[in-house]
Amino acid sequence: MAALDPVKELAASAAPMLSYGKTNEAREKTMAITIRRIQPDDVEAIHQILLSPHVIQGSMRLPYESLEHTRKRLAPVDGVIALAALAEDQVIGFAELITHPEVPRHRHAGEVNMIAVHADWQGAGVGRKLMTALIDLADNWLQLRRLGLSVWVDNAAGLHLYESLGFQREGTLRDYVYRDGAFVDAHVMGRLRDHA
């Protein structure tokens, strides 16, 4: 697979796409999405995204977590990079990359800890833009050779996105998470910079 070009990837993701229930107005807004580091004023908007049923289903989050819990989670920590996706100054997505700058034998690796998109913006390319930004940071600024992530086996959209960006399935963790009264498996995926 050819190396990922973040600029081309961002341009391609801004191209017209199937609507997945979005209006033409929502698709047009997709082209104006910006990505930046999270700021203290973003906490409440990110908290609302993290409480969305689809995010709880696809993550380790519990229903009813408090705003204070989210505020603590989003507090700056060395090695954690948190990004927000914005449309017209409204936070519509969140991404988190965990790195290991203090671990000499593991500082070449990072983990995509979460990609979360507001329900009204799902299917509009926001997750791809967030992932592309994380990959650009990893490849071109942080000297990360490896990116890893975990994704529930029934998350078809996530699997498609990650595979399209050069991630490969490396294994399956059986009964990895407990969700809605049942255990769910997770795929471990990895992307090596020189092989993507």
Buried (B, 14 or more C-beta within 10 A) or exposed (E): EEEBEBEEBBEEBBEEBEEEEBEEEBBEBBEEBEBEEBEEEBBEBBBBBBBBEBBBBBBEBEEEBEEEBBBEBBEEEEBBBBBBBBBEEEBBBBBBBBBBEEEEEEBBBBBBBBBBBBEBBBBBBBBBBBBBBBBBBBBEEBEBBBBBBBBBBEBEEBBEBBBEBBBBBEEEEEEBBEBEEEEBEBBBBBBBBEEB
